Amino acid sequence: MNGMSDVRLALHSQELEAGQERAMAAPANSRWNLFWHRRHTRKALLTLTREQLRDIGLTAEQARQEGVKPFWRS
């Protein structure tokens, strides 16, 4: 467990979503940054343990579905 509370995780999630929305409205260079970020975070989901997934409120199946999603899909 990394010590992040549910509130902090929820706020962080909202910040990520807001960043994605801003990036999609930004120039192409920012879109590539968004795509790179998605690819990196989705691959990281595939490496989390069941305990870590439980901490962020995901099942292994949900993490797998998100982790194998192409980087260009939101």
Distance bins in CASP14 RR format, pairs under 12 A and 6 or more apart:
PFRMAT RR
TARGET T0000
AUTHOR 0000-0000-0000
RMODE 2
METHOD distances of the structure
MODEL  1
1 9 0 0 0 0 0 1 0 0 0 0 0
1 48 0 0 0 0 0 1 0 0 0 0 0
1 49 0 0 0 0 0 1 0 0 0 0 0
1 51 1 0 0 1 0 0 0 0 0 0 0
1 52 1 0 0 1 0 0 0 0 0 0 0
1 53 0 0 0 0 0 1 0 0 0 0 0
1 54 0 0 0 0 1 0 0 0 0 0 0
1 55 1 0 1 0 0 0 0 0 0 0 0
1 56 0 0 0 0 0 1 0 0 0 0 0
2 8 0 0 0 0 1 0 0 0 0 0 0
2 9 0 0 0 0 1 0 0 0 0 0 0
2 12 0 0 0 0 0 1 0 0 0 0 0
2 48 0 0 0 0 0 1 0 0 0 0 0
2 49 0 0 0 0 0 1 0 0 0 0 0
2 51 0 0 0 0 0 1 0 0 0 0 0
2 52 1 0 0 1 0 0 0 0 0 0 0
2 55 1 0 0 1 0 0 0 0 0 0 0
2 56 0 0 0 0 1 0 0 0 0 0 0
3 9 0 0 0 0 1 0 0 0 0 0 0
3 51 0 0 0 0 0 1 0 0 0 0 0
3 52 0 0 0 0 0 1 0 0 0 0 0
3 55 0 0 0 0 1 0 0 0 0 0 0
3 56 0 0 0 0 0 1 0 0 0 0 0
4 10 0 0 0 0 1 0 0 0 0 0 0
4 11 0 0 0 0 1 0 0 0 0 0 0
4 12 1 0 0 1 0 0 0 0 0 0 0
4 13 0 0 0 0 0 1 0 0 0 0 0
4 52 0 0 0 0 0 1 0 0 0 0 0
4 55 1 0 0 1 0 0 0 0 0 0 0
4 56 0 0 0 0 1 0 0 0 0 0 0
4 57 0 0 0 0 0 1 0 0 0 0 0
5 11 0 0 0 0 1 0 0 0 0 0 0
5 12 0 0 0 0 0 1 0 0 0 0 0
5 55 0 0 0 0 1 0 0 0 0 0 0
5 56 0 0 0 0 0 1 0 0 0 0 0
6 12 0 0 0 0 0 1 0 0 0 0 0
6 13 0 0 0 0 0 1 0 0 0 0 0
6 54 0 0 0 0 0 1 0 0 0 0 0
6 55 0 0 0 0 1 0 0 0 0 0 0
6 56 0 0 0 0 1 0 0 0 0 0 0
6 57 0 0 0 0 1 0 0 0 0 0 0
7 13 0 0 0 0 0 1 0 0 0 0 0
7 14 0 0 0 0 0 1 0 0 0 0 0
8 14 0 0 0 0 0 1 0 0 0 0 0
8 15 0 0 0 0 0 1 0 0 0 0 0
8 55 0 0 0 0 0 1 0 0 0 0 0
8 56 0 0 0 0 0 1 0 0 0 0 0
9 15 0 0 0 0 0 1 0 0 0 0 0
9 16 0 0 0 0 0 1 0 0 0 0 0
9 52 0 0 0 0 0 1 0 0 0 0 0
9 54 0 0 0 0 0 1 0 0 0 0 0
9 55 1 0 0 1 0 0 0 0 0 0 0
9 56 1 0 1 0 0 0 0 0 0 0 0
9 57 0 0 0 0 1 0 0 0 0 0 0
9 58 0 0 0 0 0 1 0 0 0 0 0
10 16 0 0 0 0 0 1 0 0 0 0 0
10 17 0 0 0 0 0 1 0 0 0 0 0
10 56 0 0 0 0 0 1 0 0 0 0 0
10 57 0 0 0 0 0 1 0 0 0 0 0
11 17 0 0 0 0 0 1 0 0 0 0 0
11 18 0 0 0 0 0 1 0 0 0 0 0
12 18 0 0 0 0 0 1 0 0 0 0 0
12 19 0 0 0 0 0 1 0 0 0 0 0
12 41 0 0 0 0 0 1 0 0 0 0 0
12 56 0 0 0 0 1 0 0 0 0 0 0
13 19 0 0 0 0 0 1 0 0 0 0 0
13 20 0 0 0 0 0 1 0 0 0 0 0
13 41 0 0 0 0 0 1 0 0 0 0 0
13 56 0 0 0 0 1 0 0 0 0 0 0
13 57 0 0 0 0 0 1 0 0 0 0 0
13 58 0 0 0 0 0 1 0 0 0 0 0
14 20 0 0 0 0 0 1 0 0 0 0 0
14 21 0 0 0 0 0 1 0 0 0 0 0
15 21 0 0 0 0 0 1 0 0 0 0 0
15 22 0 0 0 0 0 1 0 0 0 0 0
16 22 0 0 0 0 0 1 0 0 0 0 0
16 23 0 0 0 0 0 1 0 0 0 0 0
16 34 0 0 0 0 0 1 0 0 0 0 0
16 37 0 0 0 0 1 0 0 0 0 0 0
16 38 0 0 0 0 1 0 0 0 0 0 0
16 41 0 0 0 0 1 0 0 0 0 0 0
16 74 0 0 0 0 0 1 0 0 0 0 0
17 23 0 0 0 0 0 1 0 0 0 0 0
17 24 0 0 0 0 0 1 0 0 0 0 0
17 34 0 0 0 0 0 1 0 0 0 0 0
17 38 0 0 0 0 0 1 0 0 0 0 0
17 74 0 0 0 0 1 0 0 0 0 0 0
18 24 0 0 0 0 0 1 0 0 0 0 0
18 25 0 0 0 0 0 1 0 0 0 0 0
18 34 0 0 0 0 0 1 0 0 0 0 0
19 25 0 0 0 0 1 0 0 0 0 0 0
19 26 0 0 0 0 1 0 0 0 0 0 0
19 30 0 0 0 0 1 0 0 0 0 0 0
19 31 0 0 0 0 0 1 0 0 0 0 0
19 33 0 0 0 0 0 1 0 0 0 0 0
19 34 1 0 0 1 0 0 0 0 0 0 0
19 37 0 0 0 0 1 0 0 0 0 0 0
19 38 0 0 0 0 0 1 0 0 0 0 0
19 74 0 0 0 0 0 1 0 0 0 0 0
20 26 0 0 0 0 0 1 0 0 0 0 0
20 30 0 0 0 0 0 1 0 0 0 0 0
20 31 0 0 0 0 0 1 0 0 0 0 0
20 33 0 0 0 0 0 1 0 0 0 0 0
20 34 1 0 1 0 0 0 0 0 0 0 0
20 35 0 0 0 0 0 1 0 0 0 0 0
20 37 0 0 0 0 1 0 0 0 0 0 0
20 38 0 0 0 0 1 0 0 0 0 0 0
20 41 0 0 0 0 0 1 0 0 0 0 0
20 71 0 0 0 0 0 1 0 0 0 0 0
20 73 0 0 0 0 0 1 0 0 0 0 0
20 74 1 0 0 1 0 0 0 0 0 0 0
21 30 0 0 0 0 0 1 0 0 0 0 0
21 31 0 0 0 0 0 1 0 0 0 0 0
21 34 0 0 0 0 1 0 0 0 0 0 0
21 74 0 0 0 0 1 0 0 0 0 0 0
22 30 1 0 0 1 0 0 0 0 0 0 0
22 31 0 0 0 0 0 1 0 0 0 0 0
22 33 0 0 0 0 0 1 0 0 0 0 0
22 34 0 0 0 0 1 0 0 0 0 0 0
23 29 0 0 0 0 1 0 0 0 0 0 0
23 30 1 0 1 0 0 0 0 0 0 0 0
23 31 1 0 0 1 0 0 0 0 0 0 0
23 32 0 0 0 0 1 0 0 0 0 0 0
23 33 1 0 0 1 0 0 0 0 0 0 0
23 34 1 1 0 0 0 0 0 0 0 0 0
23 35 0 0 0 0 1 0 0 0 0 0 0
23 36 0 0 0 0 0 1 0 0 0 0 0
23 37 0 0 0 0 1 0 0 0 0 0 0
23 38 0 0 0 0 1 0 0 0 0 0 0
23 74 0 0 0 0 0 1 0 0 0 0 0
24 30 0 0 0 0 1 0 0 0 0 0 0
24 31 1 0 0 1 0 0 0 0 0 0 0
24 32 0 0 0 0 0 1 0 0 0 0 0
24 33 0 0 0 0 0 1 0 0 0 0 0
24 34 1 0 0 1 0 0 0 0 0 0 0
24 35 0 0 0 0 0 1 0 0 0 0 0
24 38 0 0 0 0 0 1 0 0 0 0 0
24 72 0 0 0 0 0 1 0 0 0 0 0
24 74 0 0 0 0 1 0 0 0 0 0 0
25 31 0 0 0 0 1 0 0 0 0 0 0
25 34 0 0 0 0 0 1 0 0 0 0 0
26 32 0 0 0 0 0 1 0 0 0 0 0
26 33 0 0 0 0 1 0 0 0 0 0 0
26 34 0 0 0 0 1 0 0 0 0 0 0
27 33 0 0 0 0 0 1 0 0 0 0 0
27 34 0 0 0 0 0 1 0 0 0 0 0
28 34 0 0 0 0 0 1 0 0 0 0 0
28 35 0 0 0 0 0 1 0 0 0 0 0
29 35 0 0 0 0 0 1 0 0 0 0 0
29 36 0 0 0 0 0 1 0 0 0 0 0
30 36 0 0 0 0 0 1 0 0 0 0 0
30 37 0 0 0 0 0 1 0 0 0 0 0
31 37 0 0 0 0 0 1 0 0 0 0 0
31 38 0 0 0 0 0 1 0 0 0 0 0
31 71 0 0 0 0 0 1 0 0 0 0 0
31 72 0 0 0 0 1 0 0 0 0 0 0
31 74 0 0 0 0 0 1 0 0 0 0 0
32 38 0 0 0 0 0 1 0 0 0 0 0
32 39 0 0 0 0 0 1 0 0 0 0 0
32 71 0 0 0 0 1 0 0 0 0 0 0
32 72 0 0 0 0 0 1 0 0 0 0 0
33 39 0 0 0 0 0 1 0 0 0 0 0
33 40 0 0 0 0 0 1 0 0 0 0 0
33 71 0 0 0 0 0 1 0 0 0 0 0
34 40 0 0 0 0 0 1 0 0 0 0 0
34 41 0 0 0 0 0 1 0 0 0 0 0
34 71 0 0 0 0 1 0 0 0 0 0 0
34 72 0 0 0 0 1 0 0 0 0 0 0
34 73 0 0 0 0 0 1 0 0 0 0 0
34 74 0 0 0 0 1 0 0 0 0 0 0
35 41 0 0 0 0 0 1 0 0 0 0 0
35 42 0 0 0 0 0 1 0 0 0 0 0
35 69 0 0 0 0 0 1 0 0 0 0 0
35 70 0 0 0 0 1 0 0 0 0 0 0
35 71 1 0 1 0 0 0 0 0 0 0 0
35 72 1 0 0 1 0 0 0 0 0 0 0
35 73 0 0 0 0 1 0 0 0 0 0 0
35 74 0 0 0 0 0 1 0 0 0 0 0
36 42 0 0 0 0 0 1 0 0 0 0 0
36 43 0 0 0 0 0 1 0 0 0 0 0
36 71 1 0 0 1 0 0 0 0 0 0 0
36 72 0 0 0 0 0 1 0 0 0 0 0
37 43 0 0 0 0 0 1 0 0 0 0 0
37 44 0 0 0 0 0 1 0 0 0 0 0
37 71 0 0 0 0 1 0 0 0 0 0 0
37 74 0 0 0 0 0 1 0 0 0 0 0
38 44 0 0 0 0 0 1 0 0 0 0 0
38 45 0 0 0 0 0 1 0 0 0 0 0
38 66 0 0 0 0 1 0 0 0 0 0 0
38 67 0 0 0 0 1 0 0 0 0 0 0
38 69 0 0 0 0 1 0 0 0 0 0 0
38 70 0 0 0 0 1 0 0 0 0 0 0
38 71 1 0 1 0 0 0 0 0 0 0 0
38 72 0 0 0 0 1 0 0 0 0 0 0
38 73 0 0 0 0 1 0 0 0 0 0 0
38 74 1 0 0 1 0 0 0 0 0 0 0
39 45 0 0 0 0 0 1 0 0 0 0 0
39 46 0 0 0 0 0 1 0 0 0 0 0
39 66 0 0 0 0 0 1 0 0 0 0 0
39 67 0 0 0 0 1 0 0 0 0 0 0
39 68 0 0 0 0 0 1 0 0 0 0 0
39 69 0 0 0 0 1 0 0 0 0 0 0
39 70 0 0 0 0 1 0 0 0 0 0 0
39 71 1 1 0 0 0 0 0 0 0 0 0
39 72 0 0 0 0 1 0 0 0 0 0 0
39 73 0 0 0 0 0 1 0 0 0 0 0
40 46 0 0 0 0 0 1 0 0 0 0 0
40 47 0 0 0 0 0 1 0 0 0 0 0
40 67 0 0 0 0 0 1 0 0 0 0 0
40 71 0 0 0 0 1 0 0 0 0 0 0
41 47 0 0 0 0 0 1 0 0 0 0 0
41 48 0 0 0 0 0 1 0 0 0 0 0
41 56 0 0 0 0 0 1 0 0 0 0 0
41 63 0 0 0 0 0 1 0 0 0 0 0
41 66 0 0 0 0 1 0 0 0 0 0 0
41 67 0 0 0 0 1 0 0 0 0 0 0
41 69 0 0 0 0 0 1 0 0 0 0 0
41 71 0 0 0 0 1 0 0 0 0 0 0
42 48 0 0 0 0 0 1 0 0 0 0 0
42 62 0 0 0 0 0 1 0 0 0 0 0
42 63 0 0 0 0 1 0 0 0 0 0 0
42 64 0 0 0 0 0 1 0 0 0 0 0
42 65 0 0 0 0 1 0 0 0 0 0 0
42 66 1 0 1 0 0 0 0 0 0 0 0
42 67 1 1 0 0 0 0 0 0 0 0 0
42 68 1 0 0 1 0 0 0 0 0 0 0
42 69 1 0 0 1 0 0 0 0 0 0 0
42 70 0 0 0 0 1 0 0 0 0 0 0
42 71 1 0 0 1 0 0 0 0 0 0 0
42 72 0 0 0 0 0 1 0 0 0 0 0
42 73 0 0 0 0 1 0 0 0 0 0 0
42 74 0 0 0 0 0 1 0 0 0 0 0
43 63 0 0 0 0 0 1 0 0 0 0 0
43 64 0 0 0 0 0 1 0 0 0 0 0
43 66 0 0 0 0 0 1 0 0 0 0 0
43 67 1 0 0 1 0 0 0 0 0 0 0
43 68 0 0 0 0 1 0 0 0 0 0 0
43 69 0 0 0 0 0 1 0 0 0 0 0
43 70 0 0 0 0 0 1 0 0 0 0 0
43 71 0 0 0 0 1 0 0 0 0 0 0
44 52 0 0 0 0 0 1 0 0 0 0 0
44 53 0 0 0 0 0 1 0 0 0 0 0
44 56 0 0 0 0 0 1 0 0 0 0 0
44 63 0 0 0 0 1 0 0 0 0 0 0
44 66 0 0 0 0 0 1 0 0 0 0 0
44 67 0 0 0 0 1 0 0 0 0 0 0
45 52 0 0 0 0 1 0 0 0 0 0 0
45 53 0 0 0 0 1 0 0 0 0 0 0
45 56 0 0 0 0 1 0 0 0 0 0 0
45 57 0 0 0 0 0 1 0 0 0 0 0
45 58 1 0 0 1 0 0 0 0 0 0 0
45 59 0 0 0 0 0 1 0 0 0 0 0
45 60 0 0 0 0 1 0 0 0 0 0 0
45 61 0 0 0 0 0 1 0 0 0 0 0
45 62 0 0 0 0 1 0 0 0 0 0 0
45 63 1 0 1 0 0 0 0 0 0 0 0
45 64 1 0 0 1 0 0 0 0 0 0 0
45 65 0 0 0 0 1 0 0 0 0 0 0
45 66 1 0 1 0 0 0 0 0 0 0 0
45 67 1 0 1 0 0 0 0 0 0 0 0
45 68 0 0 0 0 1 0 0 0 0 0 0
45 69 0 0 0 0 1 0 0 0 0 0 0
46 52 0 0 0 0 0 1 0 0 0 0 0
46 53 0 0 0 0 0 1 0 0 0 0 0
46 58 0 0 0 0 0 1 0 0 0 0 0
46 60 0 0 0 0 1 0 0 0 0 0 0
46 62 0 0 0 0 0 1 0 0 0 0 0
46 63 1 0 0 1 0 0 0 0 0 0 0
46 64 1 0 0 1 0 0 0 0 0 0 0
46 65 0 0 0 0 0 1 0 0 0 0 0
46 66 0 0 0 0 1 0 0 0 0 0 0
46 67 1 0 1 0 0 0 0 0 0 0 0
46 68 1 0 0 1 0 0 0 0 0 0 0
46 69 0 0 0 0 0 1 0 0 0 0 0
47 53 0 0 0 0 0 1 0 0 0 0 0
47 60 0 0 0 0 0 1 0 0 0 0 0
47 63 0 0 0 0 1 0 0 0 0 0 0
47 64 0 0 0 0 0 1 0 0 0 0 0
47 67 0 0 0 0 1 0 0 0 0 0 0
48 54 0 0 0 0 1 0 0 0 0 0 0
48 55 0 0 0 0 1 0 0 0 0 0 0
48 56 1 0 0 1 0 0 0 0 0 0 0
48 57 0 0 0 0 0 1 0 0 0 0 0
48 58 0 0 0 0 1 0 0 0 0 0 0
48 59 0 0 0 0 0 1 0 0 0 0 0
48 60 0 0 0 0 1 0 0 0 0 0 0
48 62 0 0 0 0 0 1 0 0 0 0 0
48 63 1 0 0 1 0 0 0 0 0 0 0
48 64 0 0 0 0 0 1 0 0 0 0 0
48 66 0 0 0 0 0 1 0 0 0 0 0
48 67 0 0 0 0 0 1 0 0 0 0 0
49 55 0 0 0 0 1 0 0 0 0 0 0
49 56 0 0 0 0 0 1 0 0 0 0 0
49 58 0 0 0 0 0 1 0 0 0 0 0
49 60 0 0 0 0 1 0 0 0 0 0 0
49 63 0 0 0 0 0 1 0 0 0 0 0
50 56 0 0 0 0 0 1 0 0 0 0 0
50 57 0 0 0 0 0 1 0 0 0 0 0
50 58 0 0 0 0 1 0 0 0 0 0 0
50 59 0 0 0 0 1 0 0 0 0 0 0
50 60 1 0 0 1 0 0 0 0 0 0 0
50 61 0 0 0 0 0 1 0 0 0 0 0
50 62 0 0 0 0 0 1 0 0 0 0 0
50 63 0 0 0 0 1 0 0 0 0 0 0
50 64 0 0 0 0 0 1 0 0 0 0 0
51 57 0 0 0 0 0 1 0 0 0 0 0
51 58 0 0 0 0 0 1 0 0 0 0 0
51 60 0 0 0 0 0 1 0 0 0 0 0
52 58 0 0 0 0 1 0 0 0 0 0 0
52 60 0 0 0 0 0 1 0 0 0 0 0
52 63 0 0 0 0 1 0 0 0 0 0 0
53 59 1 0 0 1 0 0 0 0 0 0 0
53 60 1 0 0 1 0 0 0 0 0 0 0
53 61 0 0 0 0 1 0 0 0 0 0 0
53 62 1 0 0 1 0 0 0 0 0 0 0
53 63 1 0 1 0 0 0 0 0 0 0 0
53 64 0 0 0 0 1 0 0 0 0 0 0
53 66 0 0 0 0 0 1 0 0 0 0 0
53 67 0 0 0 0 0 1 0 0 0 0 0
54 60 0 0 0 0 1 0 0 0 0 0 0
54 62 0 0 0 0 0 1 0 0 0 0 0
54 63 0 0 0 0 0 1 0 0 0 0 0
55 63 0 0 0 0 0 1 0 0 0 0 0
56 62 0 0 0 0 1 0 0 0 0 0 0
56 63 0 0 0 0 1 0 0 0 0 0 0
56 66 0 0 0 0 0 1 0 0 0 0 0
57 63 0 0 0 0 1 0 0 0 0 0 0
58 64 0 0 0 0 1 0 0 0 0 0 0
58 65 0 0 0 0 1 0 0 0 0 0 0
58 66 1 0 0 1 0 0 0 0 0 0 0
58 67 0 0 0 0 0 1 0 0 0 0 0
59 65 0 0 0 0 1 0 0 0 0 0 0
59 66 0 0 0 0 0 1 0 0 0 0 0
60 66 0 0 0 0 0 1 0 0 0 0 0
60 67 0 0 0 0 0 1 0 0 0 0 0
61 67 0 0 0 0 0 1 0 0 0 0 0
61 68 0 0 0 0 0 1 0 0 0 0 0
62 68 0 0 0 0 0 1 0 0 0 0 0
62 69 0 0 0 0 0 1 0 0 0 0 0
63 69 0 0 0 0 0 1 0 0 0 0 0
65 73 0 0 0 0 0 1 0 0 0 0 0
66 73 0 0 0 0 1 0 0 0 0 0 0
66 74 0 0 0 0 0 1 0 0 0 0 0
67 73 0 0 0 0 0 1 0 0 0 0 0
END
